[in-house]
Each structure stands twice: as structure tokens, then as C-alpha cells.
Amino acid sequence: DKQTALLRDISKKPTNYPTYNQIDELTRSVQALRQTVEQAGKKKEKSFSLPKIKLSEIHLNQDSLIKLVVVLGFLLGLCVMCYASGQIWEVIHPLFQ
């Protein structure tokens, strides 16, 4: 390749100094190689990840546990009442027609 030929030409004639054109061409070649190596070391696409959300720990003491059970019991009772009222309505509804 061209760079190797330039280096061989320069090394064969140690008494002659390289010309400015040879130095410029060699400098451009080295810069192109450097850019290629830097580009090869970079990732092609930037990746990102969502930030980790650390949830605070839930501490249940006896009072909050009792409140939780009461609220869940109330919601369960409400569901049962809605279901039962629907069943009762299905039985009573034909009587009014």
C-alpha cells in the first residue's frame, strides 16, 4: 500500500530527508488511520436504560395492618352487596312487568 511504500522509500535513503510532500501525505494517512481506529472503538448507537426506581420499603405495624384488613373487608362486603342486589333485582324485576 501507499504508506508502506513511502516508509520503505524513506528508510532506504537515510541520507536523504523526506520531502514536505511525503511528510504531508504520511501525516494525512496517519490521521485517517487514527480516525478509523477511533471510530471502530465507539459504539454505533447510544444505548440508554430507564432509571431504576427504588420503591420505599413498606412498613406495616399492627395499627396499619388492622386498618388494611378493615378496608379490604369493607371492599369485599361492598362487592358482595352489589352482587346480591343484582341477583335480587333479577328475581323481583319480572314481578313489576
N, C-alpha and C positions, 0 to 999 in steps of 0.2 A: 504494500500500500504506500501511499504518498509520504506519510510521516516516517515510515521506516526507511524509505529511500533517502529522504532528507537527512535523517540521523546518520545513515551509513556514509552518505556523501561528506557530511561534516566530520565524522570520525576518521575517515580515510585520509583526510588532509589536515593534520593537526597544525601545520604551519600556517595554513590559510584560515582566517577568521570567517565566520558565516556572514553573508551579506544581510543588509537590512530586510530585503525581500524574504530571504529564507527565515529570518528571525520572526518577521510578521506572520508568515504563513504557519510556522510552527506554533506561535502564540495563539493564532486563531484555532488551530487544530486542538491544542491543549484546552482551550476554553470550551470548544464544542464537546470534547470528551468529558470535561468537568460537568457541564450542564446535563449531559446524558446520564452520568453516574448519579448526580443529584436527583434527577427526575426518576430514575429507577428506584431510588431509596424511598421516595414518597409514596404514600397511598394514593390510589387513583380516585377514590371517593372518600369524602369525610363521613365518618360514621358518628352517630350520636345515640345516646341512650337516655331514656327518660330518667329524671332524678328519682332516686329512691326515697319514698315517703315513709318515714318511721312513725308508725302509729304509737300513740302513748299507751302505756300498759293500762289495762282496766283493773282497777282495784275494787273488789266488792267486799264491803264489810257487811255485817249482819243486817243493819238497817236498810241498806240499799238492796240487799238480796230479798228482804221481805217486801219492799216496795215493788221490785221487779216481779215477784210472784203474784202480788195483788193485781198489778196492771195486766199481766198475762192472763190471770184468771178472769178479770173483768172483760178483756177482749174475747176470750173463749166463750164466756157467758153471753156476750152480745151476739156472737156468731150463732150460738145455739138458739137464741131467741128469734133471730132473723129467720133461721131455717124453720123453726117451729111455727112462726107466724105465717110463713109461706105455705106450709102444709095445712094449717088450719084454714087459710083462705081458699085453698083448692077444694076443701070439703064444704065450706059454707057458701062459696060463690054460686054453685048451681041452685041453691035454695032461693036466691034472690032473682032468678030469671023467670 
